[in-house]
């Protein structure tokens, strides 16, 4: 897309909507945004003094070590116009003042909309937002209970499930389709998602050419580039390469997204002890410096363009060199990085709702339950990777449905205890205690649907009633729900 075309798109607000999207926009679904209580509890992973030390380390890494920038125009621009220094080792040193300047222009929130123009994600609010993971090479088929390569039709099924699950705010592929050419995968996956789900879509475009194709498609769905910038319906996922390298295609994608004023997540994938320090704080500092280098380029291109960050710090089980998404270290590093970015005013996201188990079993449920609850309690505004098994290599719709249920539990917990004259309810005690009339008291009648969380899948019945219904277990209930969604 040329600058002239971009300016024309911004100058002319088109009211045209693509016929492809009409069906999904008109369709009435049960996947409307859930009613969530405001978060009251907060778990601090890194205290303010620790965040200050991490920020100091980020500035020193960028100025004293620097980053490799493989895109010559970007490298030249930084050295020529912004007092960056290129060393004999090829690393470009970025001065602290330039980093802090970039931080000062980053918007304090990311807002995303569905295809009907309804706000679905607001990282500036006091509730968490949820999105599945992406690009798993396999799926666990909920019908056959077998692992197999992901197909494009699986991406469409994921979109349909995302549309119907009320606690999911976005769609994402959860898989990487093996039956389409690699150069077409990103656009075809995005089309499959947005055809079946009206919610905003998170996607990975892999290079600058595919990025432009994806965003051009979303602009068409939105009725023009100006509409897309005003109410973005997509979020691109991209990042530097650890250690301390900004590839050519990464720089071009960052620059293009800034020019188009469309939102992106700038975050590296880092392996502690292999591509960064093994210590939690060291991995956070290096990965944050890598992300910050990308944010500097982004904000220099278009100050105020929407961007968020975070760190995909992926611990390895060194006994067999396997990823450990279900580990406590995965949550500590991700949430610690989110705390750091929050401390400097940059929206961030973190992974949760994921497991290292290869099956949808007790390990998967226990790991997802633990990391989902911790992510919500840590006041994280954006939580992704829901539905991951096998350390991010297997996507599971069963896991995704379970995570939707876990969102309800976790949000109820994070809302904490509201203490005020109404909730302390002295008058209710005075009125109802003599006759033990609490059940029929108007105070109870007005609040029994909102004071408690009511699950849609968890079993709460009497054991005899459960046995009479055929003793259906959780996995069977989830499979039944998936069959109902996908039968529509």
C-alpha positions in Angstrom: 0.0 0.0 0.0 1.5 3.4 -1.0 1.4 6.5 1.1 -0.9 8.1 -1.4 -3.4 5.2 -1.1 -3.2 5.4 2.6 -3.9 9.2 2.7 -6.8 8.6 0.3 -8.2 5.9 2.6 -7.9 8.2 5.6 -9.5 11.2 3.8 -12.5 9.3 2.4 -14.6 7.5 5.0 -16.3 4.7 3.2 -19.6 3.4 4.3 -19.3 0.3 2.2 -19.5 -3.1 4.0 -18.4 -6.2 2.2 -21.2 -8.7 1.6 -19.0 -11.4 2.9 -19.3 -10.0 6.4 -23.0 -9.2 6.3 -24.0 -12.7 7.5 -21.8 -12.7 10.5 -22.8 -9.2 11.4 -26.5 -9.9 11.2 -26.3 -13.3 12.9 -27.7 -13.3 16.5 -25.5 -15.4 18.6 -25.1 -16.5 22.2 -21.5 -15.3 22.2 -22.2 -11.8 23.3 -19.9 -10.2 25.9 -20.4 -11.7 29.4 -21.3 -9.5 32.3 -18.1 -9.3 34.4 -17.6 -7.8 37.8 -14.9 -5.1 38.2 -11.7 -6.5 39.5 -10.9 -5.6 43.1 -8.1 -7.9 44.1 -4.6 -7.5 42.8 -1.5 -9.8 43.0 1.8 -7.9 42.7 4.5 -10.0 41.1 7.2 -7.3 40.9 7.1 -4.5 43.4 7.7 -0.9 42.3 11.4 -0.9 43.3 11.9 -4.0 41.2 10.2 -2.4 38.2 12.6 0.5 38.6 15.6 -1.8 38.6 14.2 -3.7 35.5 13.7 -0.3 33.7 17.2 0.7 34.5 18.5 -2.6 33.1 16.4 -2.2 29.9 17.9 1.2 29.3 21.4 -0.1 30.0 21.0 -3.1 27.7 19.8 -0.9 24.8 22.5 1.8 25.4 25.5 -0.3 26.5 24.9 -3.5 24.5 22.4 -2.5 21.8 20.5 -4.5 19.2 21.2 -5.9 15.8 18.9 -4.2 13.2 18.7 -6.1 9.9 16.7 -3.4 8.1 19.2 -0.9 6.7 16.8 2.1 6.3 15.7 1.8 10.0 19.3 1.4 11.1 20.4 4.5 9.1 17.4 6.5 10.4 18.2 5.7 14.0 21.9 6.6 13.7 21.4 9.7 11.4 18.4 11.3 13.1 18.2 10.1 16.7 21.7 10.0 18.2 21.9 6.2 18.2 25.4 4.7 17.8 26.4 1.8 15.7 29.4 -0.1 17.2 32.1 -2.0 15.4 30.3 -5.2 16.4 27.2 -4.1 14.4 25.0 -3.5 17.4 23.0 -0.2 17.4 23.0 1.5 20.8 19.7 3.4 21.6 20.1 6.2 24.1 17.9 6.3 27.2 16.2 9.6 26.3 15.0 8.2 23.1 13.5 5.1 24.8 11.7 7.3 27.4 10.5 9.6 24.6 8.9 6.6 22.9 7.3 5.4 26.1 5.7 8.8 26.6 3.8 8.6 23.3 2.5 5.1 23.6 -1.3 5.1 24.1 -2.3 3.9 27.6 -4.9 1.4 26.3 -5.7 -0.8 23.3 -9.3 -0.9 22.2 -10.7 -3.4 19.7 -14.1 -3.8 18.1 -16.2 -6.5 16.6 -17.5 -6.3 13.0 -20.7 -4.5 14.3 -18.6 -1.7 15.7 -19.2 -2.8 19.3 -16.2 -2.3 21.7 -15.1 -5.8 22.8 -11.6 -5.3 24.2 -10.4 -2.3 26.4 -7.1 -2.9 28.2 -7.7 0.4 30.1 -10.7 -1.1 31.9 -10.8 -3.0 35.2 -11.6 -6.4 33.7 -9.4 -8.9 31.9 -9.8 -9.7 28.2 -9.4 -13.2 26.7 -8.2 -14.7 23.4 -7.1 -18.2 22.3 -3.6 -19.1 21.3 -2.4 -19.4 17.7 -0.4 -21.5 15.2 -0.4 -24.9 16.9 0.9 -27.5 14.4 -1.5 -30.2 15.7 -5.0 -30.3 17.0 -6.6 -32.7 19.5 -9.8 -33.7 17.7 -12.6 -33.7 20.3 -14.6 -36.2 18.3 -12.0 -38.9 17.7 -9.7 -38.0 20.7 -6.7 -38.3 18.4 -3.9 -35.9 17.5 -3.7 -34.9 13.8 -2.4 -32.1 11.6 -4.5 -28.9 11.7 -6.5 -28.2 8.6 -8.1 -25.0 7.4 -11.6 -26.2 8.2 -10.4 -26.5 11.8 -9.7 -22.8 11.8 -13.3 -22.2 10.7 -14.5 -24.4 13.6 -12.4 -22.5 16.0 -14.0 -19.3 14.8 -17.5 -20.7 15.3 -16.6 -21.8 18.9 -15.0 -18.4 19.6 -18.2 -16.7 18.5 -20.4 -18.7 20.8 -18.2 -18.7 24.0 -19.4 -15.7 26.0 -16.2 -15.1 27.9 -13.9 -15.0 24.9 -13.4 -11.4 23.6 -11.5 -12.3 20.4 -10.8 -15.1 18.0 -7.5 -16.6 17.1 -6.6 -19.6 15.0 -5.4 -22.0 17.7 -3.8 -23.9 14.8 -1.6 -23.7 11.7 -3.4 -25.3 8.7 -1.2 -27.9 7.0 -3.4 -28.2 3.8 -2.8 -24.7 2.3 0.4 -23.2 0.9 2.6 -21.4 3.5 2.4 -18.1 1.6 -1.4 -18.2 1.8 -1.9 -19.5 5.3 -2.0 -16.2 7.2 -4.7 -14.6 5.0 -6.8 -17.8 4.6 -6.7 -18.4 8.4 -7.8 -14.8 9.1 -10.6 -15.1 6.5 -11.8 -18.4 8.1 -11.9 -16.8 11.5 -13.7 -13.6 10.5 -16.2 -15.4 8.4 -17.4 -17.4 11.4 -16.7 -15.0 14.2 -17.6 -11.3 14.4 -15.3 -10.7 17.3 -11.9 -9.0 16.7 -9.2 -11.4 15.5 -5.6 -11.8 16.6 -3.3 -13.1 13.9 0.3 -13.6 12.9 1.3 -12.6 9.3 5.0 -13.9 9.3 6.3 -11.2 7.0 5.6 -7.7 5.7 3.9 -8.9 2.5 1.5 -11.1 4.3 0.9 -8.5 6.9 -0.2 -6.0 4.3 -2.5 -8.6 2.7 -4.1 -9.4 6.1 -4.6 -5.7 7.0 -5.9 -4.9 3.5 -8.5 -7.7 4.0 -9.6 -6.4 7.4 -9.8 -2.8 5.9 -12.2 -4.2 3.3 -14.3 -5.9 5.9 -14.3 -2.6 7.9 -15.3 -0.5 4.9 -12.0 1.3 4.5 -8.6 2.0 6.1 -9.9 5.0 8.0 -12.7 2.9 9.6 -10.2 0.2 10.5 -7.9 2.7 12.2 -10.9 4.2 14.1 -12.4 0.9 15.2 -9.8 -1.9 14.6 -11.1 -5.4 14.3 -7.7 -7.1 14.3 -4.5 -7.3 16.3 -1.2 -8.4 14.7 1.3 -10.5 16.8 5.0 -10.0 16.0 8.2 -9.7 17.8 12.1 -9.4 17.8 14.3 -12.5 17.9 16.2 -13.3 21.0 18.9 -12.4 21.7 18.6 -8.7 20.8 17.9 -9.0 17.1 15.3 -7.0 15.0 14.9 -8.9 11.6 14.3 -7.0 8.4 10.6 -8.2 8.1 9.9 -7.3 11.7 11.0 -3.7 11.2 8.9 -3.3 8.1 5.8 -4.8 9.8 6.3 -2.5 12.8 6.7 0.6 10.5 3.7 -0.3 8.3 1.4 -0.9 11.3 2.4 2.4 12.8 1.7 4.2 9.5 -1.7 2.5 9.1 -2.4 3.2 12.9 -3.5 -0.4 13.4 -2.7 -2.2 16.7 0.0 -4.8 17.2 1.6 -6.7 20.0 5.4 -6.4 20.1 6.8 -9.2 22.1 9.8 -11.6 21.7 9.9 -15.3 22.4 12.7 -15.9 24.8 14.1 -19.1 26.3 15.8 -18.6 29.7 19.2 -20.1 29.9 19.3 -20.6 26.1 18.6 -17.2 24.5 18.5 -15.0 27.7 19.7 -15.2 31.3 18.1 -18.1 33.1 17.1 -15.9 36.1 13.5 -14.6 36.0 14.5 -11.0 36.4 17.3 -11.3 33.8 14.9 -12.9 31.2 12.4 -10.1 31.9 15.0 -7.4 31.5 16.4 -8.7 28.2 13.1 -9.5 26.6 11.7 -6.2 27.6 14.7 -4.4 26.1 14.1 -6.3 22.8 10.4 -5.3 22.8 11.3 -1.8 23.7 13.6 -1.5 20.7 10.7 -2.4 18.4 8.4 0.1 20.2 11.0 2.9 19.7 10.9 2.3 16.0 7.1 2.1 16.0 6.6 5.4 17.9 9.3 7.2 15.9 7.3 6.3 12.8 3.9 7.5 14.1 3.8 8.8 17.7 0.7 7.7 19.4 0.0 4.7 17.2 -1.5 1.8 19.1 0.9 -0.8 20.5 1.0 -3.2 23.4 3.7 -5.5 24.6 4.6 -8.3 27.0 7.1 -11.2 26.9 6.7 -14.7 25.8 9.4 -16.0 28.1 9.2 -19.8 27.7 11.0 -21.8 30.4 12.6 -25.1 29.2 12.6 -28.3 31.2 16.3 -28.8 30.9 16.1 -32.5 31.5 14.7 -33.0 28.0 14.7 -29.5 26.4 10.9 -29.3 26.3 8.8 -26.1 26.8 7.0 -25.8 30.1 3.9 -23.7 29.5 2.3 -25.2 32.6 5.2 -24.3 34.9 5.1 -21.6 37.6 8.1 -20.0 35.9 6.0 -19.4 32.8 3.5 -17.4 34.9 6.2 -15.6 37.0 8.1 -14.4 34.0 5.1 -13.4 31.9 3.3 -11.6 34.8 6.5 -10.0 35.9 7.0 -8.6 32.5 3.4 -7.4 32.4 4.0 -5.7 35.8 7.0 -3.9 34.3 5.2 -2.7 31.2 2.2 -1.6 33.4 4.6 0.4 35.5 5.8 2.4 32.5 2.3 2.8 31.1 2.4 0.4 28.2 -0.5 -2.1 27.8 0.7 -5.7 28.1 -0.7 -9.3 27.7 0.3 -12.6 29.2 -0.3 -16.3 28.4 -2.5 -18.5 30.5 -5.2 -21.2 29.9 -2.5 -23.5 28.7 -0.9 -26.8 29.6 2.0 -29.1 28.8 -0.2 -32.2 28.9 -0.8 -33.8 25.5 -4.4 -34.8 26.4 -7.4 -33.0 27.8 -6.9 -34.6 31.2 -6.5 -33.8 34.9 -3.1 -32.2 34.3 -4.5 -30.0 31.6 -7.3 -28.8 33.7 -5.2 -28.3 36.8 -2.5 -26.3 35.0 -5.0 -24.1 33.1 -7.1 -23.5 36.3 -4.0 -22.4 38.2 -2.5 -20.1 35.6 -5.9 -18.6 34.6 -6.7 -17.7 38.2 -3.2 -16.2 38.8 -3.3 -14.2 35.6 -6.6 -12.6 36.5 -5.6 -11.9 40.1 -2.4 -10.2 38.9 -4.6 -7.6 37.2 -3.5 -8.5 33.7 -5.6 -6.7 31.1 -5.1 -9.1 28.3 -4.8 -12.9 28.6 -4.0 -15.1 25.6 -3.0 -18.7 24.7 -6.2 -20.2 25.9 -6.7 -23.7 24.5 -3.0 -24.7 24.3 -1.8 -28.3 25.0 1.6 -29.9 24.5 3.4 -26.7 25.5 1.8 -24.7 22.7 2.1 -27.3 20.0 -1.4 -28.8 20.2 -4.6 -26.8 20.0 -7.7 -28.1 21.7 -11.3 -26.9 21.4 -12.1 -28.9 24.5 -9.5 -26.9 26.4 -10.9 -23.7 25.0 -14.4 -24.5 26.2 -13.0 -25.3 29.7 -11.0 -22.0 29.7 -14.2 -20.1 29.0 -15.7 -21.7 32.1 -12.6 -20.9 34.1 -12.9 -17.2 33.1 -16.2 -17.0 35.0 -14.7 -18.6 38.1 -11.5 -16.5 38.0 -13.4 -13.2 37.4 -15.7 -13.9 40.3 -12.7 -14.5 42.5 -10.9 -11.4 41.3 -13.9 -9.2 42.1 -13.1 -9.7 45.8 -15.5 -8.7 48.6 -17.4 -5.5 48.3 -17.9 -3.9 51.7 -20.4 -1.1 52.0 -23.6 -0.4 54.0 -25.7 -2.3 51.5 -23.6 -5.4 51.4 -23.0 -5.5 55.2 -26.8 -5.6 55.3 -27.5 -4.8 59.0 -31.2 -4.0 58.2 -31.5 -7.4 56.5 -30.3 -9.1 59.6 -32.7 -7.0 61.7 -35.6 -7.8 59.4 -35.0 -11.4 58.5 -33.3 -13.0 61.5 -36.3 -13.4 63.8 -38.2 -15.6 61.4 -35.1 -16.9 59.4 -36.7 -15.3 56.4 -33.5 -14.5 54.5 -34.5 -16.6 51.5 -37.7 -14.7 50.8 -36.3 -11.3 51.8 -36.3 -8.7 49.0 -32.5 -8.1 49.5 -31.9 -11.8 48.6 -34.4 -11.8 45.7 -32.7 -8.8 44.1 -29.2 -10.2 44.3 -29.2 -14.0 44.1 -28.5 -14.0 40.4 -25.6 -11.5 40.7 -24.0 -12.3 44.0 -23.0 -15.8 43.0 -21.4 -17.3 39.9 -23.3 -20.0 38.2 -21.3 -22.4 36.1 -22.6 -23.8 32.8 -20.5 -27.0 32.8 -19.2 -27.7 36.3 -21.2 -30.4 38.2 -23.0 -29.2 41.3 -25.8 -31.7 41.7 -26.5 -34.4 44.2 -24.6 -37.6 43.4 -27.8 -39.6 43.0 -29.1 -37.1 40.5 -25.8 -37.3 38.6 -25.9 -41.1 38.5 -29.5 -41.0 37.3 -28.5 -38.7 34.4 -25.9 -41.3 33.3 -22.9 -40.0 35.4 -21.7 -37.9 32.5 -18.2 -36.5 33.2 -16.8 -33.1 32.4 -15.1 -34.1 29.1 -18.4 -35.6 27.8 -20.3 -32.5 28.8 -17.7 -30.3 26.9 -17.9 -32.6 23.9 -21.7 -32.3 23.9 -21.4 -28.5 24.0 -19.0 -28.5 21.1 -21.2 -30.7 19.1 -24.1 -28.3 19.7 -22.1 -25.3 18.6 -20.6 -26.9 15.5 -24.0 -28.4 14.5 -25.4 -24.9 13.8 
